[in-house]
Amino acid sequence: MAICASCGAASAEGALACASCGRPSVPPPVLPPPPPTEPPAAPPSGVPSLAKPDLPPPVLPPPPPSAPPSGGTWGAGRPYDPAGERPAALAWLTGADWRPALRATVAPTAVLLLAALIAAVPEGRFLTGSFDTPSFGKRFGTALAMALGALGAPYRLDFEVGGPAVSSGDSATVFRALPMTVTVLWLLALWLGLRVGARRRQQRTGEQQTRRQAAGEAVRTAVAVAAATLLIGLVAGATWHPGGSSFGLNDAAAARLLGRATYSSSAGWPEAVGWTALLAGLLAFAVYGTDALRWAAWRNRTVRGWAVAGLAAGRALTVSVALAAVAGFAVVAVEVDGGQTGAALAFLPNLGLLLLGFGSGATFRTSTSVLSDDPDWLRDPRDVDEHSLFDLRDAGGDWRWAVLLALASAAVLGWTAYRRRLDAADRLRLAAVYAVGLSLLMLVAGVLLSTESVLGLGGRSRDTGFENSLSLVPWTLLVANAVWAAVGALAVPPLLAARDRRTAAGAVADPGPAAPGAEFADGTPMVVEVISSADGQRSTGHGPTGGARGGDAPDGDGPADPSVWSRRP
């Protein structure tokens, strides 16, 4: 069926004209399909689109949960964690804050370097034992080796020579002495650096450290300080040849005959590193863990008693050793040549401790031992010289004045116990801690010098050894310190308390201008409370008008504030 394009009437299929209007029938044109529509271009970034969509945007579903990390190597089935692949020690080293430990290490290291510099500036032979003075660089290296002696390292000086007359010859001298002046300055510098670091951390975080955190800081400080000591020990020491001749002689013929001498100095740095780590760790734990230790002592009466005894003994030891050091310097200034007085400054606490031990009644011993494999030498001849306050021998009677140091130390200990109002049990602990601490200090204050020599003459070798020591006999100083500690801690405080009781009794008998009925402004009777002894006995009396009312004593094992036990009343 065809449709007319003019009138729209239908005609038979194939008709040439429209049956209605008679116009010829023309088939409609075949139009091409429309082109595919393209989505509208997105507006450029940052330019808002002005077209408004007809439909609201579809609501997207929430994103699926993140997929777990990929499996371990070769499909092990374990989640991959980069931090977990590192060892625990490496994670602790890289994750912790090392800045406080590194800052605290600067000051004690500077003390060692400064001490070595002071010792190396003068061109003295006491550094090396040689007659020919080496250069400043050699002297500074040798002085560094000697400065490490303040941390327990032995100083070693080796000597070698060989020539036509001496086929072989060498000797090794080991000097063991602790220059306590440098040690005290080193500990003080480290303590100040740790205090500054602990204060900065407290201001930054506003919280107290636990014992575990304090232990971590102690380990980091010990590692940092020990590493600094190791570096000094590796560069300390020197090797040099005396200019012109062997043994420092200026005779050229003797130089050709005896050969060329070689000196070398070194320090036993492994011992210094070990003692440094121990001292630095203990001191850092005491500084950073003050609050934790204080609370631990507060919760336990026995621990609190030993803590109080340790603090009181430390203060008494500081004062006693300082007084003894001043007395030792006076003795050195009077008895020793002025050229050696400066060198004695490094050993002032040593001299004071030896003098205090002698004044306490301990036996002072100097001994010299000789060992040789030559039958012409006497085997193990030993020269021992002992002196004590009770047997001066050939020493002058002026040495008996050293007993004044022992009396002063006992008085300082007794006054410390009295001021802290310690009871009988705490005074016993104080005496024990003081006696042990003072004995240990006196034991390390001695000097030991040992020399081993091998000399070859005419094809024959002789091996000879010498050992010189200067110290106090251990058992005598233990007994002497125990006796004087008992006198100071147990006998002196009751005497001071009895004096106060007599003073208080006189004040009660004659109250002065205050009437017995004196009262405060609010009507409370005015009384004065006097602590008469360390066991807590009190006496009351009327106080003067206008005085302040005293607080009541706390009940129970201790005060409400746990920091009171560590403060002086």
Secondary structure, DSSP 8 states (H G I E B T S, - for coil): -EE-TTT--EE-TT-SB-TTT--B--------------------TT-------SS---------------BSTTS---B--TGGGS-HHHHHHHHS--HHHHHHHHHHHHHHHHHHHHHHSS--TTTT--SS---HHHHHHHHHHHHGGGGT--EEEEEEE--SS-SEEEEEEEEEE--HHHHHHHHHHHHHHHHHHHHHHHHHH-S---HHHHHHHHHHHHHHHHHHHHHHHHH--EEE--SSSGGG---HHHHHHH---EEEEEE-HHHHHHHHHHHHHHHHHHHHTHHHHHHHHHH-HHHHHHHHHHHHHHHHHHHHHHHHHHHHHHHHHHHS-HHHHHHHGGGHHHHHHHHHHHHHT--EEEEEEEEES-TTS-SS-EEEEEEBTTB-TTS-GGGGGGHHHHHHHHHHHHHHHHHTT--HHHHHHHHHHHHHHHHHHHHHT-EEEEEEEEEEETTEEEEEEEEEEEEE-HHHHHHHHHHHHHIIIIIHHHHHHHHHHHHHHHHHHS-TTS-TT-B-TTS-B--EEEE-STT--EEEE---TT---------SSS-SSTTGGGS--
